[in-house]
Amino acid sequence: MGKACKAAGVVGVTFNDLRGTAATRLALVGATEAEIATITGHSLRGVRAILDTHYLSCDPKLGDSAIAKLERGTESPDQSMRV
């Protein structure tokens, strides 16, 4: 992997950085945790930890998506918001 990164001009990141980025991008396009784990080689627990701790909580696209869904009124009338 190191040789491939060097040949491609990828610098300043590690293999684990690239795996985490792949996990994040896959999640953002709707891949399940199981699908992500299959591609990246992480365990399901590892995928959850990566997404929860390092990536998705900081991704503004997820917040934008949630607001867009709310504005479209995707919640059915019998599902009230519970706090």
Biopython code that builds the backbone (N, CA, C, O; Angstrom):
import numpy as np
from Bio.PDB.StructureBuilder import StructureBuilder

atoms = [
    (1, "MET", "N", (0.830, -1.184, 0.000)),
    (1, "MET", "CA", (0.000, 0.000, 0.000)),
    (1, "MET", "C", (0.876, 1.251, 0.000)),
    (1, "MET", "O", (0.562, 2.235, -0.669)),
    (2, "GLY", "N", (1.951, 1.208, 0.736)),
    (2, "GLY", "CA", (2.863, 2.346, 0.787)),
    (2, "GLY", "C", (3.416, 2.710, -0.577)),
    (2, "GLY", "O", (3.498, 3.887, -0.929)),
    (3, "LYS", "N", (3.794, 1.700, -1.344)),
    (3, "LYS", "CA", (4.325, 1.944, -2.685)),
    (3, "LYS", "C", (3.262, 2.549, -3.594)),
    (3, "LYS", "O", (3.540, 3.465, -4.368)),
    (4, "ALA", "N", (2.044, 2.028, -3.491)),
    (4, "ALA", "CA", (0.952, 2.544, -4.324)),
    (4, "ALA", "C", (0.644, 3.996, -3.980)),
    (4, "ALA", "O", (0.419, 4.812, -4.874)),
    (5, "CYS", "N", (0.632, 4.323, -2.689)),
    (5, "CYS", "CA", (0.386, 5.716, -2.277)),
    (5, "CYS", "C", (1.487, 6.635, -2.780)),
    (5, "CYS", "O", (1.219, 7.727, -3.282)),
    (6, "LYS", "N", (2.721, 6.184, -2.642)),
    (6, "LYS", "CA", (3.846, 6.996, -3.099)),
    (6, "LYS", "C", (3.766, 7.221, -4.611)),
    (6, "LYS", "O", (3.974, 8.336, -5.090)),
    (7, "ALA", "N", (3.468, 6.167, -5.351)),
    (7, "ALA", "CA", (3.362, 6.281, -6.812)),
    (7, "ALA", "C", (2.221, 7.212, -7.223)),
    (7, "ALA", "O", (2.304, 7.886, -8.250)),
    (8, "ALA", "N", (1.151, 7.246, -6.415)),
    (8, "ALA", "CA", (-0.001, 8.097, -6.723)),
    (8, "ALA", "C", (0.171, 9.516, -6.199)),
    (8, "ALA", "O", (-0.669, 10.381, -6.450)),
    (9, "GLY", "N", (1.259, 9.756, -5.472)),
    (9, "GLY", "CA", (1.499, 11.090, -4.934)),
    (9, "GLY", "C", (0.724, 11.398, -3.668)),
    (9, "GLY", "O", (0.590, 12.563, -3.292)),
    (10, "VAL", "N", (0.211, 10.368, -3.002)),
    (10, "VAL", "CA", (-0.529, 10.558, -1.760)),
    (10, "VAL", "C", (0.483, 10.697, -0.630)),
    (10, "VAL", "O", (1.274, 9.789, -0.377)),
    (11, "VAL", "N", (0.448, 11.842, 0.047)),
    (11, "VAL", "CA", (1.375, 12.089, 1.148)),
    (11, "VAL", "C", (0.614, 12.641, 2.348)),
    (11, "VAL", "O", (-0.456, 13.230, 2.200)),
    (12, "GLY", "N", (1.168, 12.448, 3.516)),
    (12, "GLY", "CA", (0.600, 13.025, 4.721)),
    (12, "GLY", "C", (-0.564, 12.267, 5.329)),
    (12, "GLY", "O", (-1.192, 12.752, 6.270)),
    (13, "VAL", "N", (-0.861, 11.094, 4.811)),
    (13, "VAL", "CA", (-1.920, 10.267, 5.389)),
    (13, "VAL", "C", (-1.425, 8.833, 5.500)),
    (13, "VAL", "O", (-0.521, 8.410, 4.779)),
    (14, "THR", "N", (-2.030, 8.106, 6.409)),
    (14, "THR", "CA", (-1.668, 6.708, 6.591)),
    (14, "THR", "C", (-2.733, 5.812, 5.960)),
    (14, "THR", "O", (-3.801, 6.277, 5.561)),
    (15, "PHE", "N", (-2.426, 4.546, 5.880)),
    (15, "PHE", "CA", (-3.400, 3.578, 5.381)),
    (15, "PHE", "C", (-4.672, 3.632, 6.220)),
    (15, "PHE", "O", (-5.777, 3.563, 5.682)),
    (16, "ASN", "N", (-4.519, 3.756, 7.545)),
    (16, "ASN", "CA", (-5.693, 3.817, 8.419)),
    (16, "ASN", "C", (-6.517, 5.074, 8.155)),
    (16, "ASN", "O", (-7.745, 5.032, 8.234)),
    (17, "ASP", "N", (-5.858, 6.192, 7.842)),
    (17, "ASP", "CA", (-6.595, 7.406, 7.469)),
    (17, "ASP", "C", (-7.446, 7.143, 6.234)),
    (17, "ASP", "O", (-8.610, 7.539, 6.177)),
    (18, "LEU", "N", (-6.867, 6.480, 5.260)),
    (18, "LEU", "CA", (-7.585, 6.200, 4.019)),
    (18, "LEU", "C", (-8.751, 5.251, 4.257)),
    (18, "LEU", "O", (-9.815, 5.416, 3.659)),
    (19, "ARG", "N", (-8.565, 4.258, 5.122)),
    (19, "ARG", "CA", (-9.656, 3.333, 5.440)),
    (19, "ARG", "C", (-10.789, 4.063, 6.140)),
    (19, "ARG", "O", (-11.961, 3.823, 5.848)),
    (20, "GLY", "N", (-10.445, 4.952, 7.061)),
    (20, "GLY", "CA", (-11.470, 5.719, 7.769)),
    (20, "GLY", "C", (-12.235, 6.635, 6.826)),
    (20, "GLY", "O", (-13.454, 6.773, 6.928)),
    (21, "THR", "N", (-11.510, 7.255, 5.910)),
    (21, "THR", "CA", (-12.156, 8.116, 4.925)),
    (21, "THR", "C", (-13.078, 7.307, 4.032)),
    (21, "THR", "O", (-14.181, 7.748, 3.709)),
    (22, "ALA", "N", (-12.633, 6.131, 3.635)),
    (22, "ALA", "CA", (-13.477, 5.255, 2.819)),
    (22, "ALA", "C", (-14.739, 4.881, 3.588)),
    (22, "ALA", "O", (-15.833, 4.898, 3.024)),
    (23, "ALA", "N", (-14.600, 4.543, 4.869)),
    (23, "ALA", "CA", (-15.760, 4.188, 5.685)),
    (23, "ALA", "C", (-16.747, 5.348, 5.749)),
    (23, "ALA", "O", (-17.957, 5.147, 5.639)),
    (24, "THR", "N", (-16.238, 6.541, 5.922)),
    (24, "THR", "CA", (-17.093, 7.723, 5.997)),
    (24, "THR", "C", (-17.822, 7.969, 4.687)),
    (24, "THR", "O", (-19.034, 8.186, 4.678)),
    (25, "ARG", "N", (-17.099, 7.937, 3.599)),
    (25, "ARG", "CA", (-17.720, 8.189, 2.298)),
    (25, "ARG", "C", (-18.763, 7.135, 1.957)),
    (25, "ARG", "O", (-19.807, 7.446, 1.384)),
    (26, "LEU", "N", (-18.479, 5.899, 2.309)),
    (26, "LEU", "CA", (-19.450, 4.838, 2.082)),
    (26, "LEU", "C", (-20.712, 5.068, 2.909)),
    (26, "LEU", "O", (-21.822, 4.879, 2.412)),
    (27, "ALA", "N", (-20.552, 5.469, 4.152)),
    (27, "ALA", "CA", (-21.708, 5.732, 5.013)),
    (27, "ALA", "C", (-22.536, 6.889, 4.472)),
    (27, "ALA", "O", (-23.766, 6.844, 4.498)),
    (28, "LEU", "N", (-21.871, 7.911, 3.988)),
    (28, "LEU", "CA", (-22.578, 9.087, 3.481)),
    (28, "LEU", "C", (-23.405, 8.796, 2.234)),
    (28, "LEU", "O", (-24.366, 9.509, 1.947)),
    (29, "VAL", "N", (-23.041, 7.758, 1.495)),
    (29, "VAL", "CA", (-23.841, 7.406, 0.316)),
    (29, "VAL", "C", (-24.832, 6.285, 0.617)),
    (29, "VAL", "O", (-25.471, 5.749, -0.288)),
    (30, "GLY", "N", (-24.953, 5.936, 1.900)),
    (30, "GLY", "CA", (-25.986, 4.993, 2.303)),
    (30, "GLY", "C", (-25.561, 3.557, 2.487)),
    (30, "GLY", "O", (-26.418, 2.692, 2.673)),
    (31, "ALA", "N", (-24.270, 3.265, 2.443)),
    (31, "ALA", "CA", (-23.815, 1.897, 2.677)),
    (31, "ALA", "C", (-24.079, 1.515, 4.134)),
    (31, "ALA", "O", (-23.927, 2.339, 5.036)),
    (32, "THR", "N", (-24.469, 0.275, 4.352)),
    (32, "THR", "CA", (-24.690, -0.204, 5.715)),
    (32, "THR", "C", (-23.354, -0.439, 6.396)),
    (32, "THR", "O", (-22.311, -0.513, 5.746)),
    (33, "GLU", "N", (-23.404, -0.553, 7.709)),
    (33, "GLU", "CA", (-22.176, -0.838, 8.455)),
    (33, "GLU", "C", (-21.577, -2.172, 8.023)),
    (33, "GLU", "O", (-20.356, -2.303, 7.931)),
    (34, "ALA", "N", (-22.428, -3.160, 7.759)),
    (34, "ALA", "CA", (-21.934, -4.466, 7.314)),
    (34, "ALA", "C", (-21.250, -4.347, 5.953)),
    (34, "ALA", "O", (-20.203, -4.955, 5.729)),
    (35, "GLU", "N", (-21.834, -3.572, 5.051)),
    (35, "GLU", "CA", (-21.212, -3.372, 3.738)),
    (35, "GLU", "C", (-19.862, -2.673, 3.885)),
    (35, "GLU", "O", (-18.884, -3.042, 3.235)),
    (36, "ILE", "N", (-19.825, -1.667, 4.739)),
    (36, "ILE", "CA", (-18.573, -0.933, 4.959)),
    (36, "ILE", "C", (-17.509, -1.865, 5.518)),
    (36, "ILE", "O", (-16.366, -1.857, 5.059)),
    (37, "ALA", "N", (-17.883, -2.665, 6.507)),
    (37, "ALA", "CA", (-16.929, -3.591, 7.121)),
    (37, "ALA", "C", (-16.383, -4.580, 6.098)),
    (37, "ALA", "O", (-15.204, -4.931, 6.136)),
    (38, "THR", "N", (-17.231, -5.022, 5.195)),
    (38, "THR", "CA", (-16.793, -5.969, 4.170)),
    (38, "THR", "C", (-15.748, -5.339, 3.260)),
    (38, "THR", "O", (-14.776, -5.991, 2.878)),
    (39, "ILE", "N", (-15.946, -4.087, 2.917)),
    (39, "ILE", "CA", (-15.017, -3.411, 2.011)),
    (39, "ILE", "C", (-13.721, -3.004, 2.705)),
    (39, "ILE", "O", (-12.635, -3.181, 2.153)),
    (40, "THR", "N", (-13.837, -2.459, 3.918)),
    (40, "THR", "CA", (-12.650, -1.911, 4.584)),
    (40, "THR", "C", (-11.881, -2.928, 5.420)),
    (40, "THR", "O", (-10.715, -2.717, 5.755)),
    (41, "GLY", "N", (-12.542, -4.030, 5.751)),
    (41, "GLY", "CA", (-11.881, -5.031, 6.587)),
    (41, "GLY", "C", (-12.003, -4.762, 8.074)),
    (41, "GLY", "O", (-11.395, -5.467, 8.879)),
    (42, "HIS", "N", (-12.776, -3.756, 8.455)),
    (42, "HIS", "CA", (-13.019, -3.488, 9.868)),
    (42, "HIS", "C", (-14.060, -4.472, 10.401)),
    (42, "HIS", "O", (-14.790, -5.096, 9.631)),
    (43, "SER", "N", (-14.118, -4.602, 11.715)),
    (43, "SER", "CA", (-15.231, -5.316, 12.342)),
    (43, "SER", "C", (-16.425, -4.364, 12.366)),
    (43, "SER", "O", (-16.267, -3.158, 12.174)),
    (44, "LEU", "N", (-17.610, -4.906, 12.600)),
    (44, "LEU", "CA", (-18.783, -4.029, 12.728)),
    (44, "LEU", "C", (-18.584, -3.029, 13.859)),
    (44, "LEU", "O", (-18.927, -1.854, 13.725)),
    (45, "ARG", "N", (-18.039, -3.491, 14.954)),
    (45, "ARG", "CA", (-17.765, -2.605, 16.083)),
    (45, "ARG", "C", (-16.768, -1.520, 15.676)),
    (45, "ARG", "O", (-16.908, -0.361, 16.064)),
    (46, "GLY", "N", (-15.769, -1.903, 14.895)),
    (46, "GLY", "CA", (-14.779, -0.931, 14.430)),
    (46, "GLY", "C", (-15.383, 0.120, 13.525)),
    (46, "GLY", "O", (-15.058, 1.303, 13.628)),
    (47, "VAL", "N", (-16.271, -0.319, 12.630)),
    (47, "VAL", "CA", (-16.944, 0.636, 11.740)),
    (47, "VAL", "C", (-17.759, 1.621, 12.565)),
    (47, "VAL", "O", (-17.688, 2.829, 12.343)),
    (48, "ARG", "N", (-18.535, 1.105, 13.522)),
    (48, "ARG", "CA", (-19.351, 1.988, 14.368)),
    (48, "ARG", "C", (-18.477, 2.983, 15.113)),
    (48, "ARG", "O", (-18.800, 4.168, 15.190)),
    (49, "ALA", "N", (-17.383, 2.504, 15.656)),
    (49, "ALA", "CA", (-16.495, 3.391, 16.415)),
    (49, "ALA", "C", (-15.901, 4.484, 15.533)),
    (49, "ALA", "O", (-15.849, 5.649, 15.926)),
    (50, "ILE", "N", (-15.459, 4.105, 14.354)),
    (50, "ILE", "CA", (-14.886, 5.085, 13.430)),
    (50, "ILE", "C", (-15.917, 6.142, 13.059)),
    (50, "ILE", "O", (-15.644, 7.340, 13.126)),
    (51, "LEU", "N", (-17.089, 5.693, 12.670)),
    (51, "LEU", "CA", (-18.117, 6.628, 12.232)),
    (51, "LEU", "C", (-18.597, 7.506, 13.377)),
    (51, "LEU", "O", (-18.794, 8.708, 13.201)),
    (52, "ASP", "N", (-18.781, 6.918, 14.532)),
    (52, "ASP", "CA", (-19.291, 7.664, 15.674)),
    (52, "ASP", "C", (-18.262, 8.636, 16.243)),
    (52, "ASP", "O", (-18.575, 9.795, 16.513)),
    (53, "THR", "N", (-17.055, 8.165, 16.418)),
    (53, "THR", "CA", (-16.049, 8.950, 17.116)),
    (53, "THR", "C", (-15.361, 9.993, 16.251)),
    (53, "THR", "O", (-15.136, 11.120, 16.691)),
    (54, "HIS", "N", (-15.031, 9.622, 15.037)),
    (54, "HIS", "CA", (-14.137, 10.476, 14.272)),
    (54, "HIS", "C", (-14.741, 11.196, 13.086)),
    (54, "HIS", "O", (-14.212, 12.223, 12.660)),
    (55, "TYR", "N", (-15.809, 10.699, 12.554)),
    (55, "TYR", "CA", (-16.199, 11.218, 11.257)),
    (55, "TYR", "C", (-17.602, 11.799, 11.200)),
    (55, "TYR", "O", (-17.757, 13.005, 11.010)),
    (56, "LEU", "N", (-18.606, 10.987, 11.357)),
    (56, "LEU", "CA", (-19.963, 11.428, 11.053)),
    (56, "LEU", "C", (-20.455, 12.537, 11.964)),
    (56, "LEU", "O", (-21.247, 13.378, 11.538)),
    (57, "SER", "N", (-20.004, 12.554, 13.204)),
    (57, "SER", "CA", (-20.447, 13.611, 14.106)),
    (57, "SER", "C", (-19.935, 14.983, 13.665)),
    (57, "SER", "O", (-20.451, 16.011, 14.105)),
    (58, "CYS", "N", (-18.945, 14.997, 12.818)),
    (58, "CYS", "CA", (-18.365, 16.259, 12.355)),
    (58, "CYS", "C", (-18.742, 16.594, 10.922)),
    (58, "CYS", "O", (-18.266, 17.594, 10.384)),
    (59, "ASP", "N", (-19.572, 15.798, 10.298)),
    (59, "ASP", "CA", (-19.872, 16.013, 8.889)),
    (59, "ASP", "C", (-21.143, 16.834, 8.729)),
    (59, "ASP", "O", (-22.232, 16.345, 9.030)),
    (60, "PRO", "N", (-21.025, 18.069, 8.261)),
    (60, "PRO", "CA", (-22.206, 18.923, 8.126)),
    (60, "PRO", "C", (-23.228, 18.398, 7.118)),
    (60, "PRO", "O", (-24.399, 18.771, 7.185)),
    (61, "LYS", "N", (-22.806, 17.539, 6.184)),
    (61, "LYS", "CA", (-23.742, 16.991, 5.208)),
    (61, "LYS", "C", (-24.848, 16.191, 5.888)),
    (61, "LYS", "O", (-25.983, 16.176, 5.410)),
    (62, "LEU", "N", (-24.532, 15.531, 6.990)),
    (62, "LEU", "CA", (-25.545, 14.753, 7.697)),
    (62, "LEU", "C", (-26.586, 15.660, 8.327)),
    (62, "LEU", "O", (-27.781, 15.371, 8.276)),
    (63, "GLY", "N", (-26.140, 16.740, 8.914)),
    (63, "GLY", "CA", (-27.082, 17.702, 9.476)),
    (63, "GLY", "C", (-27.951, 18.315, 8.397)),
    (63, "GLY", "O", (-29.160, 18.465, 8.576)),
    (64, "ASP", "N", (-27.338, 18.668, 7.277)),
    (64, "ASP", "CA", (-28.096, 19.227, 6.151)),
    (64, "ASP", "C", (-29.142, 18.231, 5.663)),
    (64, "ASP", "O", (-30.271, 18.611, 5.352)),
    (65, "SER", "N", (-28.764, 16.963, 5.598)),
    (65, "SER", "CA", (-29.687, 15.921, 5.148)),
    (65, "SER", "C", (-30.860, 15.786, 6.111)),
    (65, "SER", "O", (-32.006, 15.649, 5.682)),
    (66, "ALA", "N", (-30.581, 15.823, 7.393)),
    (66, "ALA", "CA", (-31.647, 15.703, 8.389)),
    (66, "ALA", "C", (-32.613, 16.880, 8.292)),
    (66, "ALA", "O", (-33.828, 16.693, 8.360)),
    (67, "ILE", "N", (-32.086, 18.071, 8.135)),
    (67, "ILE", "CA", (-32.947, 19.256, 8.017)),
    (67, "ILE", "C", (-33.785, 19.179, 6.747)),
    (67, "ILE", "O", (-34.969, 19.513, 6.769)),
    (68, "ALA", "N", (-33.189, 18.746, 5.646)),
    (68, "ALA", "CA", (-33.931, 18.620, 4.386)),
    (68, "ALA", "C", (-35.076, 17.637, 4.537)),
    (68, "ALA", "O", (-36.173, 17.883, 4.035)),
    (69, "LYS", "N", (-34.836, 16.526, 5.223)),
    (69, "LYS", "CA", (-35.899, 15.548, 5.454)),
    (69, "LYS", "C", (-37.019, 16.144, 6.304)),
    (69, "LYS", "O", (-38.201, 15.929, 6.035)),
    (70, "LEU", "N", (-36.634, 16.888, 7.320)),
    (70, "LEU", "CA", (-37.620, 17.530, 8.171)),
    (70, "LEU", "C", (-38.458, 18.519, 7.364)),
    (70, "LEU", "O", (-39.680, 18.566, 7.503)),
    (71, "GLU", "N", (-37.802, 19.297, 6.532)),
    (71, "GLU", "CA", (-38.508, 20.287, 5.719)),
    (71, "GLU", "C", (-39.434, 19.633, 4.696)),
    (71, "GLU", "O", (-40.476, 20.193, 4.355)),
    (72, "ARG", "N", (-39.065, 18.465, 4.213)),
    (72, "ARG", "CA", (-39.925, 17.740, 3.261)),
    (72, "ARG", "C", (-41.086, 17.063, 3.966)),
    (72, "ARG", "O", (-42.027, 16.604, 3.319)),
    (73, "GLY", "N", (-41.025, 16.999, 5.286)),
    (73, "GLY", "CA", (-42.094, 16.374, 6.048)),
    (73, "GLY", "C", (-42.130, 14.873, 5.888)),
    (73, "GLY", "O", (-43.203, 14.293, 5.725)),
    (74, "THR", "N", (-40.963, 14.228, 5.932)),
    (74, "THR", "CA", (-40.915, 12.784, 5.739)),
    (74, "THR", "C", (-41.474, 12.010, 6.915)),
    (74, "THR", "O", (-41.736, 10.813, 6.800)),
    (75, "GLU", "N", (-41.659, 12.669, 8.031)),
    (75, "GLU", "CA", (-42.212, 11.974, 9.193)),
    (75, "GLU", "C", (-43.703, 11.796, 8.992)),
    (75, "GLU", "O", (-44.396, 12.753, 8.650)),
    (76, "SER", "N", (-44.207, 10.600, 9.196)),
    (76, "SER", "CA", (-45.632, 10.355, 9.023)),
    (76, "SER", "C", (-46.406, 11.006, 10.166)),
    (76, "SER", "O", (-45.851, 11.192, 11.248)),
    (77, "PRO", "N", (-47.664, 11.353, 9.953)),
    (77, "PRO", "CA", (-48.457, 12.064, 10.957)),
    (77, "PRO", "C", (-48.583, 11.330, 12.291)),
    (77, "PRO", "O", (-48.731, 11.978, 13.327)),
    (78, "ASP", "N", (-48.529, 10.008, 12.296)),
    (78, "ASP", "CA", (-48.683, 9.271, 13.545)),
    (78, "ASP", "C", (-47.380, 9.111, 14.311)),
    (78, "ASP", "O", (-47.369, 8.513, 15.387)),
    (79, "GLN", "N", (-46.291, 9.630, 13.782)),
    (79, "GLN", "CA", (-45.004, 9.561, 14.475)),
    (79, "GLN", "C", (-44.686, 10.938, 15.035)),
    (79, "GLN", "O", (-44.092, 11.761, 14.339)),
    (80, "SER", "N", (-45.063, 11.198, 16.252)),
    (80, "SER", "CA", (-44.772, 12.492, 16.840)),
    (80, "SER", "C", (-43.324, 12.537, 17.287)),
    (80, "SER", "O", (-42.700, 11.506, 17.540)),
    (81, "MET", "N", (-42.810, 13.733, 17.376)),
    (81, "MET", "CA", (-41.424, 13.909, 17.842)),
    (81, "MET", "C", (-41.412, 13.682, 19.349)),
    (81, "MET", "O", (-42.173, 14.302, 20.092)),
    (82, "ARG", "N", (-40.542, 12.791, 19.780)),
    (82, "ARG", "CA", (-40.440, 12.473, 21.201)),
    (82, "ARG", "C", (-39.107, 12.966, 21.721)),
    (82, "ARG", "O", (-38.073, 12.801, 21.073)),
    (83, "VAL", "N", (-39.138, 13.565, 22.880)),
    (83, "VAL", "CA", (-37.907, 14.064, 23.498)),
    (83, "VAL", "C", (-37.624, 13.281, 24.732)),
    (83, "VAL", "O", (-36.630, 13.536, 25.411)),
]
sb = StructureBuilder()
sb.init_structure("model")
sb.init_model(0)
sb.init_chain("A")
sb.init_seg("    ")
for serial, (resi, resn, name, xyz) in enumerate(atoms, 1):
    if name == "N":
        sb.init_residue(resn, " ", resi, " ")
    sb.init_atom(name, np.array(xyz, "f"), 0.0, 1.0, " ", f" {name:<3s}", serial, name[0])
structure = sb.get_structure()
